């Protein structure tokens, strides 16, 4: 995954701030364009990809020792959860 590799911040707190603000902005944009997801097959594809993202990020976080990477993988798992909720149509 690209998010833990991008977390080259000097402290775990700055890694958390980076992941929670910049990456969540993309989820906000997808919420704004939710009508496109609910009227096509893209919602089902997004549900599959978000489920895989949650699983792989959670599994990867279990085998990490660096706190910054654990925070990044936890954030990635939560983003997968937000995307799955979005793809099911629960706003």
Residue pairs with C-beta under 8 A, 6 or more apart in sequence:
1 56
1 57
1 60
1 73
1 76
3 19
3 23
3 72
3 73
3 75
3 76
4 60
4 64
4 68
4 69
4 72
4 73
4 76
6 18
6 72
7 15
7 18
7 19
7 68
7 69
7 71
7 72
9 15
9 18
9 68
12 67
12 68
12 71
15 68
15 71
15 72
16 71
16 75
19 71
19 72
19 75
19 76
20 75
23 75
23 79
24 79
24 82
27 79
27 82
27 83
27 86
30 37
30 83
30 86
31 86
31 91
34 86
34 89
34 91
36 42
37 43
37 46
37 86
37 87
38 89
43 87
43 88
43 89
44 87
46 83
46 84
46 86
46 87
47 84
47 87
47 88
49 83
50 80
50 81
50 83
50 84
50 87
51 80
51 84
52 80
53 76
53 77
53 79
53 80
53 83
54 77
54 80
54 81
54 84
57 73
57 74
57 76
57 77
57 80
58 73
58 77
60 73
61 69
61 70
61 73
61 74
61 77
64 70
64 73
